[in-house]
Each structure stands twice: as C-alpha cells, then as structure tokens.
Amino acid sequence: MNDTNEIKFSLRNYIAVIAILIVLIMTVLDVTVVNVALPVMADKFGISDSNAVWIVTVYQLVITMLLLPMSSFGDRYSYRKCFLSGVTIFTLSSALCAASQSYGMIIASRALQGIGAACVMGVNIALTRLIYPRNVLGRGLALNAMVIAIATAAGPTIAGGILSVASWHWLFLINVPFGILAFILGKRLLPQNPAKTHPGKYDWTSAIMNIVTFGLIFLSIGNIARKGDLAINIGLLTVGLAIGFFYVRRQFSHESPMLPVDLFRIRLYSLSISTSVCSFIAQNVAMISLPFLFLNNYHFSEIATGLLMTPWPLATMVVSPIAARYVERHNPGLTAAVGMAVYAIGIITLLLAPASGMTGLDIAWRMAICGIGFGLFQTPNNIVMVMATPVHRTGGAGGMQSTARLVGQTLGATLVSILFSLPFSSSRPVHSCLYIALTFAVIAGLFSLSRAKKVSRVPK
C-alpha cells in the first residue's frame, strides 16, 4: 500500500513538473523564434530594423523589471497562483501577438507577454523546490537547465520550420494550446506554499521602485550601446541609479524584502549570485560575437553558422543532468569551479584557432567544450544558490537567480555592442569579446572555488 501511494505521489509530481517545463519552454522560445522572424515582421509592419529589435527587447525588459515583484508575491501569497496567473496572461497575450495589425499592438502584446513570463520565471525555482525531495533537488534544477538548453538550441530550427509552411502569426499561436494544457495540469497538481503565520502585506512601493530602477537602468544602457542620444540616456541612467539607491535602502527595513538584501548577508548566496552574473556575461559575450567570426572570417553560410552554434547548448543539455547526479554526493562548489575552468579552456581553444582553413568539425568540438563546461557549472551553482536560503524565501531567491541571469546576459550583450562600435579591424572585435568572456569565466571560477569549503555536498 505504501509503495502504491509512493508511486502515485511520484507520478503526480512528475506531471506537475511537466506543467512547469511546458511554460518554461514557451517563454524561452519566444525570444529565439521571434529573433528569426524579425526581418519578416519589420516588412509586415513597415518599420526599420532598429525598431523591429524592440519586439524582442520589450519582452526581455519587462521580464527583468517584474521578476522580483512577482517572486515577492509568490513568497507572501502563493507560488501556484502566481504561476497560473502568468500562464493565463502569457497565453492570452500570445493570441494578441498573433492578431496584431500594427507595430503599436505587437509591442503592447509583447510587453503583456513579458508580464506573464515574469510571473512564471519568478516562481519557477520555488515550485521546483517544493516538488522535488531535498536530496534530489539538483535533478529538478538540471532538468530546467536542460529544457532551457534544448529550447535555445531548437528555437531557430523551429522558427524556420514554422515560417517555411506558415506565416509569422503561428510563432505565437502555437503557444495557445500548450498554455491551456499547462494551466489545466498546474491547477490540478501544483503544490501550495508552506503554511506561514504572518505572510505580511505586499510592498507596492518597493515593487514600483524596482520596476522603475531596472527599467531605466537597462533601457539607458541598451540605448547607449546602440548609440542613442547620450545626454538623455545618461540622464535616465542617473535617475535609475538614484531611485535604486533609495530602493535598496528601503529593503533593509523589511523582514522579507523584495530585493533580497537579507539573503546577501549569507556569504554562500552572495557568492553564488556574483558567480552567476559573471558566468552569464562570459556566456553571452561569446554566444553573440561568435557568429560574426564564423560568417565574416571563416566564411560559413548563415545556415552552417546556426548549426555550428548548436554543439554548445546540446553539450550543456547532456552534461547538466549528469552534473546534478554527481553533486548529490560531491562538492557542488568545486564542481562548478571545474565547470568554469573547462569553459575557459573552450574559449582559449577558440582564441588559438587559426585565422583560416577551419572546418566545421574544428569549430564544433571547441564549441562542445564550452557547452560541457557551462553544463558542469550551471546546475551545481543553482543548487548552492537555492539550498543556501530558507524555504519560505525560495521565491525571492529564485527570482534573484533569474534576475542575475538576465543582468549577466544584458551586460554581456551591451559589452558586445560597445566593442563592435569601436574602430577595430574586421576580426578584432570578436577576439576582444572572447578575451572578455575568458576574463569573466576566470572570475566566476574563482568565486565558485571560494565556496568549496562552505558547502561540501548537497544537504540531505
């Protein structure tokens, strides 16, 4: 009887995980598939390429602005309700994107999609922690990482396949049936928050300050990198930093702050966040710049370049679950440090590659080394980050984890934009980017190594 109950419980949890992963795939795909369709959409709406980029940018910006407010909502009230609300908003806004007849409508619909994605991403880690037993939590986090890697790798192929047989509208319409399925499964099977005696009131003032701070800072940084009006954007950046200063000060007076400044007092957590930011800078700088190397220097076609980028996420996908099982019995901090070392070696092999005569195989194995290193790093780092925090603060911790990823990716993209705007020769910007990726990988590895003595293995 006990065995039967255990099987039913495990099956219920497995299906609940499927609900989370379905939406995670959709939110990741909605960046990569739309990237591919931007030229088509620019022609449809009669807009410039620079304006078309906002169809992607507004989605990412809204997610960054709302991640922590949504995580805080989940901590205080319900991760489940936040997730289901996010699925509903994301699904409806996907239909609105598909129905868009103007540039203004697609931008508004994409912003609404970002709200839904933020609701889901803000509580994804918290729900995973509630579903998985403590001693195998790493497998759940690894599954999330693997799904993200698959969606990242498959996004361009899926977009190309859809656009070859249907219009760009179907890039959004495909979300609708999957969103409905995820909502039904989630409503039936997702767990409730652990009981809390005094959940406290939601801090709307901090939520508004968070939105304005992240919105102005990243909007201005992106515009500066794209050579927008320097005076206006420096003014926006200054206002964002000033509001951010008062926002951070406000958090110190709260027991469970929206920006988890209290968790940063946990050295293991603060080191993990710092490591995460540096690692995603290292990843995004390389991932964005390398296609230019393959296209312009090695003269591969656009299709071949896309295929040459694939070994990286595929290797991460394969290694992540292996790393998760490994750190159930071994030191996750040390494992993550080894992962960054392997990643750095992969970057070095790309830097030392000959200037000409490279075959696809020559590039593929170098890209695979980078992916193996990131797979060895990502899951152990996520495990340390989550396990260093109290269960009732998992929403805030998970939201900050996602924020750290987005901050690292945004800063990485900004660095690439700045370097490509400098007066280099045609090959130098990419190599400069790879040196920066190597530098941040080393920093991330050192941060991770410093945690090794503080966490010998995943707590049971």
LOVOVEX-503914 format. One record per residue (C-alpha): residue number from 1; x, y, z. Coordinates in Angstrom, 2 decimals. Layout:
! residues N
  resi        X        Y        Z
   NUM        X        Y        Z
...
This chain:
! residues 460
  resi        X        Y        Z
     1     0.00     0.00     0.00
     2     2.79     2.37     0.91
     3     4.58     1.54    -2.30
     4     1.43     2.29    -4.32
     5     0.98     5.64    -2.62
     6     4.61     6.48    -3.28
     7     4.19     5.64    -6.99
     8     1.07     7.81    -7.21
     9     2.81    10.65    -5.42
    10     5.80    10.42    -7.74
    11     3.58    10.35   -10.83
    12     1.66    13.40    -9.58
    13     4.89    15.29    -9.07
    14     6.18    14.24   -12.45
    15     3.10    15.63   -14.20
    16     3.32    18.85   -12.14
    17     6.90    19.24   -13.38
    18     5.67    18.82   -16.96
    19     3.32    21.80   -16.46
    20     6.24    23.96   -15.33
    21     8.52    22.82   -18.15
    22     5.90    23.44   -20.86
    23     5.66    27.10   -19.89
    24     9.42    27.39   -19.40
    25     9.94    26.16   -22.96
    26     7.40    28.65   -24.30
    27     8.95    31.64   -22.51
    28    12.45    30.76   -23.74
    29    11.33    30.00   -27.29
    30     9.54    33.32   -27.52
    31    12.92    35.07   -27.59
    32    14.74    32.80   -30.06
    33    11.90    32.18   -32.53
    34    10.97    35.87   -32.73
    35    14.63    36.78   -33.41
    36    14.47    34.72   -36.60
    37    11.20    36.35   -37.70
    38    12.25    39.97   -37.13
    39    13.02    40.72   -40.82
    40     9.62    39.34   -41.84
    41     7.82    41.32   -39.12
    42     9.72    44.51   -39.98
    43     8.47    44.20   -43.55
    44     4.93    43.41   -42.40
    45     4.66    46.48   -40.13
    46     6.73    48.76   -42.38
    47     9.33    49.57   -39.72
    48    13.13    49.83   -39.63
    49    15.35    47.01   -38.39
    50    16.24    49.00   -35.26
    51    12.55    49.41   -34.40
    52    11.93    45.72   -35.10
    53    14.51    44.80   -32.44
    54    12.15    46.32   -29.86
    55     9.76    43.42   -30.49
    56    12.36    41.27   -28.70
    57    13.78    43.92   -26.36
    58    10.47    45.00   -24.78
    59     9.73    41.37   -23.83
    60    13.09    40.91   -22.10
    61    12.96    44.35   -20.44
    62     9.52    43.76   -18.90
    63    10.66    40.39   -17.54
    64    13.70    41.99   -15.91
    65    11.58    44.76   -14.36
    66     8.96    42.40   -12.89
    67    10.86    39.27   -11.82
    68    11.48    40.31    -8.21
    69     8.00    41.81    -7.63
    70     6.42    38.58    -8.88
    71     8.77    36.45    -6.77
    72     7.85    38.51    -3.70
    73     4.15    38.00    -4.46
    74     4.74    34.25    -4.62
    75     6.63    34.24    -1.31
    76     3.85    36.09     0.50
    77     0.78    34.53    -1.04
    78     1.10    31.66    -3.48
    79     3.68    30.43    -5.96
    80     0.90    28.40    -7.54
    81    -1.43    31.38    -8.08
    82     1.42    33.47    -9.46
    83     2.34    30.69   -11.89
    84    -1.24    30.11   -13.06
    85    -1.79    33.86   -13.48
    86     1.38    34.03   -15.55
    87     0.29    31.14   -17.77
    88    -3.08    32.83   -18.35
    89    -1.53    36.20   -19.22
    90     1.15    34.64   -21.42
    91    -1.38    32.51   -23.35
    92    -3.84    35.35   -23.94
    93    -1.09    37.77   -24.94
    94     0.29    35.19   -27.38
    95    -3.08    35.22   -29.12
    96    -2.98    39.04   -29.13
    97     0.51    38.97   -30.69
    98    -0.78    36.72   -33.46
    99    -3.74    39.07   -34.04
   100    -1.60    42.23   -34.13
   101    -2.26    44.50   -37.09
   102     0.11    47.32   -36.18
   103     3.55    47.91   -34.67
   104     1.98    49.51   -31.58
   105    -0.22    46.48   -30.97
   106     2.61    43.95   -31.29
   107     4.76    45.98   -28.87
   108     1.92    46.20   -26.32
   109     1.16    42.48   -26.70
   110     4.84    41.56   -26.28
   111     5.02    43.69   -23.12
   112     1.98    41.80   -21.81
   113     3.73    38.54   -22.69
   114     6.69    39.73   -20.62
   115     4.39    40.18   -17.60
   116     3.17    36.60   -17.95
   117     6.71    35.27   -18.41
   118     7.90    37.17   -15.31
   119     5.12    35.58   -13.23
   120     6.27    32.12   -14.33
   121    10.05    32.71   -14.13
   122     9.72    34.41   -10.74
   123     8.33    31.28    -9.04
   124     9.68    28.50   -11.26
   125    12.57    27.65    -8.91
   126    10.35    27.89    -5.82
   127     7.82    25.42    -7.25
   128    10.64    23.08    -8.30
   129    11.97    23.13    -4.73
   130     8.52    22.27    -3.33
   131     8.02    19.39    -5.78
   132    11.39    17.64    -5.53
   133    12.72    15.96    -2.36
   134    15.65    17.89    -0.92
   135    18.30    15.29    -1.68
   136    17.41    15.13    -5.41
   137    16.57    18.80    -5.95
   138    19.60    19.03    -8.23
   139    17.88    16.75   -10.74
   140    14.94    19.14   -10.93
   141    17.20    22.14   -11.42
   142    19.22    20.21   -14.01
   143    16.03    19.33   -15.87
   144    15.15    23.02   -16.00
   145    18.62    23.86   -17.34
   146    18.40    21.05   -19.90
   147    14.99    22.22   -21.14
   148    16.28    25.80   -21.49
   149    19.27    24.48   -23.46
   150    17.02    22.44   -25.75
   151    14.69    25.39   -26.34
   152    17.66    27.66   -27.04
   153    19.19    25.20   -29.49
   154    15.94    24.29   -31.21
   155    14.46    27.81   -31.38
   156    15.92    28.85   -34.75
   157    15.10    25.47   -36.29
   158    11.51    25.56   -35.00
   159    11.09    29.14   -36.25
   160    12.49    28.22   -39.66
   161    10.20    25.21   -39.90
   162     7.09    27.21   -38.99
   163     7.96    30.09   -41.33
   164     8.56    27.67   -44.20
   165     4.97    26.42   -44.08
   166     3.00    29.20   -42.34
   167     3.03    32.91   -41.52
   168     4.81    34.53   -38.55
   169     1.49    34.60   -36.66
   170     1.89    30.90   -35.92
   171     5.05    31.57   -33.92
   172     2.68    32.95   -31.28
   173    -0.46    30.89   -31.92
   174     1.43    27.68   -31.17
   175     1.65    28.84   -27.54
   176    -2.12    28.81   -27.05
   177    -2.87    25.04   -26.87
   178     0.26    24.38   -24.81
   179    -0.63    27.24   -22.45
   180    -4.11    25.80   -21.92
   181    -2.64    22.34   -21.22
   182    -0.12    23.77   -18.74
   183    -2.86    25.71   -16.94
   184    -5.05    22.60   -16.56
   185    -2.18    20.47   -15.27
   186    -0.88    23.20   -12.98
   187    -4.28    23.95   -11.47
   188    -4.77    20.30   -10.61
   189    -1.30    19.30    -9.46
   190     0.96    22.19    -8.40
   191     1.60    22.34    -4.64
   192     0.57    25.13    -2.29
   193     3.08    27.24    -0.35
   194     4.21    26.01     3.09
   195     1.95    27.45     5.79
   196     3.01    30.89     7.09
   197     1.72    32.51    10.28
   198     2.23    36.14     9.19
   199     2.72    36.48     5.42
   200     2.80    40.29     5.68
   201     1.44    42.89     3.29
   202     2.68    43.24    -0.24
   203     5.11    46.16    -0.59
   204     3.70    48.07    -3.57
   205     6.11    50.97    -3.09
   206     9.11    48.65    -3.43
   207     7.51    46.99    -6.45
   208     7.17    50.34    -8.24
   209    10.72    51.36    -7.27
   210    12.04    48.01    -8.54
   211    10.24    48.43   -11.88
   212    11.49    51.99   -12.38
   213    15.06    51.18   -11.26
   214    15.59    48.16   -13.50
   215    13.61    49.70   -16.36
   216    15.56    52.96   -16.50
   217    18.99    51.39   -15.92
   218    18.72    48.71   -18.58
   219    16.82    50.88   -21.05
   220    19.50    53.58   -20.85
   221    22.41    51.11   -21.00
   222    20.92    49.46   -24.08
   223    20.32    52.80   -25.78
   224    23.87    53.99   -25.02
   225    25.25    50.80   -26.55
   226    23.08    51.39   -29.63
   227    24.43    54.97   -29.86
   228    21.22    56.69   -28.79
   229    21.12    60.27   -27.52
   230    23.94    60.25   -24.96
   231    22.68    63.15   -22.79
   232    19.14    61.78   -22.48
   233    20.30    58.26   -21.70
   234    22.86    59.36   -19.14
   235    20.05    61.35   -17.51
   236    17.81    58.24   -17.47
   237    20.67    56.16   -16.05
   238    21.30    58.73   -13.32
   239    17.62    58.81   -12.33
   240    17.50    54.99   -12.33
   241    20.58    54.75   -10.11
   242    19.23    57.41    -7.73
   243    15.88    55.63    -7.32
   244    17.79    52.36    -6.97
   245    19.81    53.81    -4.09
   246    16.64    54.64    -2.13
   247    15.09    51.33    -3.18
   248    17.99    49.37    -1.70
   249    17.92    51.46     1.49
   250    14.20    50.74     1.87
   251    14.82    46.98     1.67
   252    16.94    46.94     4.83
   253    13.89    47.86     6.94
   254    11.82    44.86     5.76
   255    11.82    41.37     7.25
   256    11.33    39.74     3.84
   257    12.47    42.39     1.34
   258    11.59    42.31    -2.35
   259    15.23    42.79    -3.31
   260    16.64    40.07    -1.03
   261    19.32    42.16     0.68
   262    18.93    39.99     3.77
   263    19.92    36.92     1.77
   264    23.06    38.68     0.59
   265    24.24    38.52     4.21
   266    24.53    34.76     3.57
   267    28.02    34.69     2.07
   268    27.34    31.46     0.19
   269    24.31    33.02    -1.50
   270    26.01    36.32    -2.38
   271    28.99    34.46    -3.84
   272    26.62    32.31    -5.91
   273    24.78    35.35    -7.28
   274    28.09    37.05    -8.17
   275    29.26    33.85    -9.82
   276    26.04    33.60   -11.82
   277    26.25    37.18   -13.14
   278    29.88    36.73   -14.21
   279    29.19    33.37   -15.85
   280    26.30    34.68   -17.94
   281    28.36    37.69   -19.03
   282    31.02    35.20   -20.12
   283    28.46    33.06   -21.95
   284    26.53    35.82   -23.71
   285    29.59    37.77   -24.86
   286    30.85    34.64   -26.61
   287    27.48    33.44   -27.93
   288    26.63    36.80   -29.52
   289    30.05    37.50   -31.04
   290    30.99    34.06   -32.39
   291    28.51    34.01   -35.32
   292    30.31    37.07   -36.71
   293    33.59    35.12   -36.58
   294    32.07    32.15   -38.40
   295    30.36    34.31   -41.03
   296    32.93    37.01   -41.70
   297    36.26    35.32   -41.04
   298    35.65    31.65   -41.79
   299    33.01    32.42   -44.46
   300    30.43    29.85   -43.44
   301    26.85    30.35   -44.64
   302    24.07    31.55   -42.33
   303    22.64    28.02   -42.08
   304    26.06    26.50   -41.37
   305    26.72    29.16   -38.73
   306    23.47    28.29   -36.98
   307    24.44    24.61   -36.97
   308    27.93    25.43   -35.65
   309    26.36    27.20   -32.64
   310    24.33    24.09   -31.78
   311    27.03    21.89   -30.14
   312    27.26    24.37   -27.25
   313    23.65    24.12   -25.95
   314    23.48    20.42   -26.87
   315    26.56    19.68   -24.76
   316    25.08    21.70   -21.89
   317    21.86    19.71   -22.24
   318    23.68    16.38   -21.99
   319    26.04    17.31   -19.14
   320    23.59    19.16   -16.84
   321    21.70    16.06   -15.56
   322    24.99    14.18   -15.12
   323    26.36    17.07   -13.05
   324    23.16    17.10   -10.97
   325    23.55    13.46   -10.00
   326    27.27    13.88    -9.37
   327    26.83    16.72    -6.87
   328    24.35    14.69    -4.82
   329    27.49    13.04    -3.38
   330    30.26    15.51    -4.19
   331    31.12    19.15    -3.60
   332    28.91    21.39    -5.82
   333    31.09    24.48    -5.30
   334    34.19    22.66    -6.50
   335    32.27    21.06    -9.38
   336    31.05    24.48   -10.54
   337    34.62    25.81   -10.39
   338    35.82    22.90   -12.54
   339    33.00    23.66   -14.98
   340    34.14    27.26   -15.38
   341    37.71    26.04   -15.87
   342    36.55    23.73   -18.68
   343    34.54    26.59   -20.19
   344    37.63    28.82   -20.08
   345    39.63    26.11   -21.87
   346    36.96    26.04   -24.59
   347    37.26    29.81   -25.05
   348    41.07    29.52   -25.19
   349    40.82    26.89   -27.96
   350    38.66    29.33   -29.96
   351    41.15    32.14   -29.38
   352    44.06    29.96   -30.51
   353    42.25    28.69   -33.62
   354    43.96    29.51   -36.93
   355    42.71    32.56   -38.84
   356    41.71    30.46   -41.84
   357    41.23    26.88   -43.01
   358    38.87    25.88   -40.17
   359    36.39    23.09   -40.89
   360    33.01    22.67   -39.26
   361    34.39    19.82   -37.14
   362    37.28    22.02   -35.95
   363    34.76    24.54   -34.64
   364    32.20    22.02   -33.34
   365    34.49    20.33   -30.83
   366    35.63    23.69   -29.46
   367    32.01    24.78   -29.04
   368    31.21    21.47   -27.34
   369    33.96    22.06   -24.76
   370    32.35    25.42   -23.90
   371    28.96    23.71   -23.55
   372    30.37    20.92   -21.37
   373    31.97    23.47   -19.08
   374    28.79    25.50   -18.75
   375    26.76    22.34   -18.10
   376    29.17    21.32   -15.32
   377    28.89    24.81   -13.84
   378    25.24    25.82   -14.14
   379    23.39    23.12   -12.20
   380    25.80    22.94    -9.22
   381    25.79    26.73    -8.98
   382    21.98    26.81    -8.98
   383    21.87    24.12    -6.31
   384    24.21    26.03    -4.00
   385    22.25    29.24    -4.56
   386    18.86    27.71    -3.73
   387    19.96    25.50    -0.85
   388    21.70    28.41     0.89
   389    18.34    30.10     1.53
   390    15.35    29.37     3.83
   391    12.44    27.52     2.19
   392     9.98    30.39     2.76
   393    12.32    32.75     0.85
   394    12.72    30.47    -2.17
   395    10.60    32.76    -4.34
   396    12.88    35.73    -3.70
   397    15.99    33.59    -4.07
   398    14.74    32.07    -7.33
   399    13.68    35.47    -8.63
   400    17.11    36.87    -7.86
   401    18.68    33.88    -9.59
   402    16.69    34.63   -12.76
   403    17.48    38.34   -12.38
   404    21.19    37.55   -12.09
   405    20.95    35.56   -15.33
   406    19.16    38.37   -17.15
   407    21.56    41.00   -15.76
   408    24.55    38.96   -16.91
   409    23.04    38.37   -20.36
   410    22.11    42.05   -20.74
   411    25.55    43.28   -19.67
   412    27.16    40.73   -21.99
   413    25.08    41.94   -24.95
   414    25.89    45.56   -24.06
   415    29.64    44.83   -23.97
   416    29.42    43.23   -27.40
   417    27.55    46.26   -28.79
   418    30.19    48.63   -27.38
   419    33.14    46.60   -28.66
   420    31.63    46.26   -32.12
   421    31.17    50.03   -32.30
   422    34.89    50.67   -31.67
   423    37.27    51.21   -34.64
   424    38.77    47.71   -34.80
   425    39.79    45.79   -37.87
   426    37.19    43.31   -39.08
   427    38.47    40.38   -36.96
   428    39.45    42.10   -33.73
   429    36.04    42.77   -32.11
   430    35.28    39.05   -31.84
   431    38.67    38.24   -30.33
   432    38.29    41.12   -27.88
   433    34.90    39.70   -26.90
   434    36.43    36.25   -26.37
   435    39.12    37.71   -24.11
   436    36.38    39.39   -22.06
   437    34.47    36.09   -21.92
   438    37.64    34.37   -20.70
   439    38.20    37.03   -18.03
   440    34.68    36.73   -16.61
   441    34.89    32.92   -16.74
   442    38.05    33.03   -14.61
   443    36.38    35.43   -12.15
   444    33.30    33.17   -11.93
   445    35.55    30.15   -11.37
   446    37.43    31.88    -8.55
   447    34.16    32.94    -6.90
   448    32.92    29.37    -7.14
   449    36.15    27.90    -5.80
   450    35.93    30.18    -2.75
   451    32.65    28.42    -1.82
   452    34.11    24.92    -1.89
   453    34.91    24.76     1.83
   454    31.50    26.20     2.77
   455    29.41    23.51     1.08
   456    30.94    20.06     0.90
   457    27.85    18.44    -0.63
   458    24.13    18.95    -1.19
   459    22.35    18.87     2.21
   460    20.01    15.93     2.76
